[in-house]
Amino acid sequence: MTCSEFLELLDEVLDNKLDAAVRADMEKHLYRCTNCEVVLNATKKTIEIYRCNEVYEMPDELRTKLHDRIMEKCKKTKIGEEAEAAE
């Protein structure tokens, strides 16, 4: 199994809808591919947080840094140009 194939099957993995042969291939892939393991774990954690419906407060300093980085990236794209034109 390749990383692309794993990502295509991610929904089925999360819904536990894989047949035994595909699941075995996926588990072999995850054993040797740290990137896909991280994607799977992060996706599972994101779903868990969403389902818990808990609100996590972000510290003001972190919120400001994140906002500034996003705006910096946006300015390098069409989105940034549209945002500046709207101001």
N, C-alpha and C positions, 0 to 999 in steps of 0.2 A: 504494500500500500504506500502511496506517495502522500505528501502533505496536502496536495490539492484534492486527492481522493478523500482524505480524512475530512477536510473542510466541507466537501460536498455532502458528506454523511453526518455532519455535526448534529443536525436536527434529530436524525434517527438515533444517534448515540445518546443524546440528552433525553429522548423519549423512550429509550430502552427498546427500540424496535428493530434491532439488527438480528439477523439469523446467526446461528452459532459459528459458521465458517467466516463470515464477515467480521464478527466480533473478535474472533481469534486473530485475524489479520490486523485489526485495529489495535488490539492489545500488544501485538508484536511491534507494530509501528510506534506506539506510545512508549514502549520500553526503551527504544533507541532514539526517539526524537523528543528532545526536551522542549522544543518550540511548540509542538502540537500538544504536549502535556500541559504546558503553561496556558495555552489557548483554552483547552478543555477545562482546566481548573478555574481559570478566571471567569469563563462563561458560566460555569456552575455557581460560583460565588456571586456573580452579578445577579443571576436568577434568584438565588437564595435571599439576597439583600432586598431585591424588588418584592419578593413574596412576603417578606417580613414587614414591608411597608414602614420601615424605620427611617427616620430622618437623621442624617449625619450632618452636623454643623461643621462648616469649613472655617478655619481660622481666617480672620481678615487678611493677614499678611499673605497666606497661601492663595486666597481668593484673588487678591490684587495681582500677584505674580502670574497666576493662571490666566487671568483676564488679559494682562499685558502681553503674554506669549501668544495667546490666541489672536489678539488684534495685530500683533507683529506678523504672524503668518498670513492673516487675512489681507493685509496691505500688499502682500506679494502676489495676490490672486485677484481675479475679477470681483470676488466678494468684497474685498477691501476697497476696490475702486467704487463699487456701488454704494458702500457704506459711507465713504467720504463724500460722494455726490449728494447723498441724502442729508448730510449735516448742514 
